[in-house]
């Protein structure tokens, strides 16, 4: 498995959103995540899939 795991601040920077938004996306299962120790990690592939689904939704609207 070579998928990069991102921290919440890294996802915040990538999506240009705040901490609350990232945690809301995780809580509503729109972004996958896992807990390692006391920190939350998000697979980069999960962020890419979320962006792809948002683009598809925007095109359909």
N, C-alpha and C positions, 0 to 999 in steps of 0.2 A: 504494500500500500504506500503510495507516494503522495497522497493528498495532503496538502498543507493545512495545518490547523491554525486558525486566526484567533486573536484575542478580541474581546468586545471593543476596545479602543481602535483596533485595526479595522474591524467591520464598520465602526462609526465613521472612520476616515474614508473608507472605500465607498460607502453609500452616502456620505455627507449628511448623516442624520445624528440625532442625539442618543445618549445612553438609554433613555426611556424607550425610544422607538425600537432600538435593537432588542431590548428585553421583551417588549411587546410582541415583536416578530417571533422570538423564541417561545414565549408563553403560548402564542396561538398556533404554534407548530408550522409557521411559514418559513422559519429558518431552523435547520437541525442544529443540535448542540450536544455537547457532552461535558461532564464535569470531571476535571482532573485535579485531585486534591481539593483545594478551595477555589479554583479558578474555572471559568466557563470557557470552552473552546468551540469554535464554529468551523466546520470544514469549508475550505475555499470553494469546493464544488457545490456546496449547499448555497453559498452566496451567488454563484454563477447561475444556478438553477432558479433561484428566487428572481434574479434580474431578468432572466429569459422569460419567466412566466409573467412578470410585470410588462415586459415589452409586448408579448403576445396579447395580453389583456388590453393594452393601450391601442394596439393595431385593430383589435376587434371592436373597440368602442366607437 
